[in-house]
Amino acid sequence: MNEYGEEWFYGTSDQAGVFEWFIPCHVKGGGGEAIFAEDKDRQQFLDLLAELITRYQAICYAYCLMDNHYHLLLEIPKANLSQI
């Protein structure tokens, strides 16, 4: 649970016992500094994200890229978030 009382990790289990994770991710630059200076930086990030999602079989339901942080809503069927 975060400081706002929200759960950060949501898990579900189907009848076969397969557990899936739905994870909202919020990542900020240090000290509020920009992590995306230009649109090409955002595009490079999205290209890398697409590659990693394909490689690790994740599903990205939503994203939001801000100058100094980003949000992702991911489903991680194999519980391998640390690799992404």
VENTA-V238834 format. One record per backbone hydrogen bond with DSSP energy under -0.5 kcal/mol. NH is the residue of the N-H (numbers start at 1). CO is the residue of the C=O. If there is no record, write none. Layout:
# VENTA-V238834
nh=NH co=CO
nh=NH co=CO
This chain:
# VENTA-V238834
nh=2 co=6
nh=5 co=2
nh=10 co=22
nh=12 co=20
nh=14 co=18
nh=17 co=14
nh=19 co=17
nh=20 co=12
nh=21 co=76
nh=22 co=10
nh=23 co=21
nh=23 co=74
nh=24 co=8
nh=24 co=22
nh=25 co=23
nh=25 co=72
nh=27 co=70
nh=29 co=68
nh=32 co=29
nh=33 co=30
nh=35 co=67
nh=36 co=67
nh=41 co=38
nh=42 co=38
nh=43 co=39
nh=44 co=40
nh=45 co=41
nh=46 co=42
nh=47 co=43
nh=48 co=44
nh=49 co=45
nh=50 co=46
nh=51 co=47
nh=52 co=48
nh=53 co=49
nh=54 co=50
nh=55 co=51
nh=56 co=52
nh=57 co=54
nh=58 co=53
nh=59 co=75
nh=61 co=59
nh=61 co=73
nh=62 co=73
nh=64 co=71
nh=66 co=64
nh=66 co=69
nh=70 co=27
nh=71 co=64
nh=72 co=25
nh=73 co=62
nh=74 co=23
nh=74 co=72
nh=75 co=59
nh=76 co=21
nh=76 co=74
nh=77 co=57
nh=77 co=75
nh=79 co=76
nh=83 co=80
nh=84 co=80
nh=84 co=81
